[in-house]
Amino acid sequence: MRLDKFLKVSRLIKRRTLAKEVSEQGRITINGQVAKASSTVKVGDELAVRFGQKLVTVKIERLQETVRKEDAAAMYSVVKEEKVES
C-alpha cells in the first residue's frame, strides 16, 4: 500500500493530499529512511512522522483498503511519542 493512502486510511493524517505534502517535506521516515508519498509500506514497518513539535513513531499492524473510523487505530500501534526542538 502507498504511504499516503495508509496515512489517510489509518487516520494518522486526515487527507491524502496533506499526507503527500508532509512526505515531500521529508517529515516521514520508514524504518529510518526518508519516504516519499509513493513509497510502499508493509506490515511490520516503523513510521516516524513529525507533526510540528512532536515526533510520533508507529508500527504498522495491518493494511486495509477501507476501514471504519472506530477500527482505524487498530491499523497501527504507537511505539513512542516525543517532543522535538526545532
C-alpha positions in Angstrom: 0.0 0.0 0.0 1.2 3.5 -0.7 2.4 5.6 2.2 0.0 8.5 1.6 -3.0 6.1 1.3 -2.0 4.3 4.6 -1.8 7.6 6.4 -5.2 8.6 5.2 -7.0 5.3 5.8 -5.4 4.9 9.3 -6.4 8.5 10.0 -2.9 9.5 11.2 -3.3 12.3 8.7 -6.8 13.4 7.7 -6.3 14.0 3.9 -4.2 12.2 1.3 -3.1 15.5 -0.2 -1.8 16.6 3.2 0.0 13.3 3.6 1.7 13.9 0.3 2.8 17.4 1.3 4.2 16.2 4.6 6.2 13.4 3.0 7.5 15.8 0.3 8.9 18.0 3.1 10.9 15.0 4.4 9.0 14.7 7.7 8.2 11.0 7.3 10.6 8.1 7.6 10.0 4.4 7.0 12.4 2.2 9.0 14.8 5.1 9.3 14.8 6.0 5.5 13.2 9.3 4.4 10.0 8.3 2.5 8.1 9.7 -0.5 4.3 9.6 -0.7 4.5 6.8 -3.3 6.7 4.6 -1.0 5.3 1.2 -0.3 4.6 0.3 3.3 4.0 -3.3 4.7 3.1 -4.9 7.9 5.9 -4.5 10.5 7.3 -1.3 9.1 8.0 1.6 11.5 6.9 5.0 10.5 8.2 8.2 12.2 6.1 11.2 11.4 6.9 14.7 12.6 3.9 16.8 13.5 5.2 20.3 14.3 7.0 19.9 17.7 6.1 16.2 18.1 7.7 13.1 16.6 5.3 10.1 16.6 6.7 6.6 15.8 4.2 3.9 14.9 4.4 0.3 13.9 2.1 -0.9 11.1 0.0 -3.8 12.4 -2.3 -4.4 9.4 -3.2 -3.0 6.0 -6.7 -2.5 4.7 -8.1 -0.5 1.7 -11.0 0.8 3.7 -11.7 0.8 7.4 -14.4 2.2 9.7 -13.4 5.2 11.8 -13.6 3.2 15.0 -11.2 0.5 13.7 -8.7 2.8 12.1 -6.4 3.0 15.2 -6.1 -0.8 15.1 -4.0 -0.5 11.9 -1.0 0.7 13.9 0.4 0.8 17.4 2.3 3.8 18.8 5.9 2.9 19.7 6.8 6.3 21.1 5.8 9.9 21.1 8.4 12.5 21.9 8.7 16.3 21.8 11.2 17.7 19.3 13.0 21.0 19.5 13.1 22.9 16.2 
